[in-house]
């Protein structure tokens, strides 16, 4: 399921996606995404859409989210 979700995020939103923690835990995964956008508003919009895709998965739940912009 994690691989499928990562692939969909990559293809649909052109995100860089990596599983960055909990690889040894069967029921959890930590994904980190990165993107380059023209401005913060565009980045926020893309990340909001990506969150909705994950939430709409039905088998996945976002427990926490942290966004950092440079």
N, C-alpha and C positions, 0 to 999 in steps of 0.2 A: 504494500500500500504506500509506503514512504517513497519508493522509487517512482511510482506512478504519479503521485502528487508533485514531486519535484519536477518531473518531466512536463507535466501540465503547466506548472508555474513558469518554467523556462520558455516553453513554446508560446503560451498565450500572452505573457507580459514581458518577455525578453529579460527576465531576471536571472542573475547568477544565484544559484541555490546550492547550499551545502548542508548536510546533516552534521551538526557540530558537537553534539553531545548525546548521551544515553544510547549509543549504538548497541550496548549490551543488554538494554532493557526492552523486553518484548512489547510492552503495552504503551511505551512512550517514545517520542522522538523530539529532538530539538533541531529546528531548521533555521538557518540564517540566510537571509536574502540581501542582495545588493543590487543597486541600479544607478545609472547615470541619467539625470533628467535636466531639462533646461532651467527649471526653477523648482522651488520647494512645493508649490501648489501642485504642479504636475506629478512630482514624486509622491506626494500624499495621496493623490487620486489613484495612481497605479497601485500603491500599497493597500489602499482601502479595497480596491477591486480584488486584489490577491487574497486579502483576508476573507472577503465574501466567498471566494471560490473554495477556500479551505473550510469555512464554516458550512458551506453547502454540501460538502463531501458526505456528511452523515456519519462517517466513521472517524472523523477527526474533530478535535476540539481545541481551540486556542485557549491555553491556560493563562499565558501572559504574553505581552508584546512590548518591545522597547524599540523606539525609533531614534536614530541619531542622524543628523544632517550636517554636512560640511560644505 
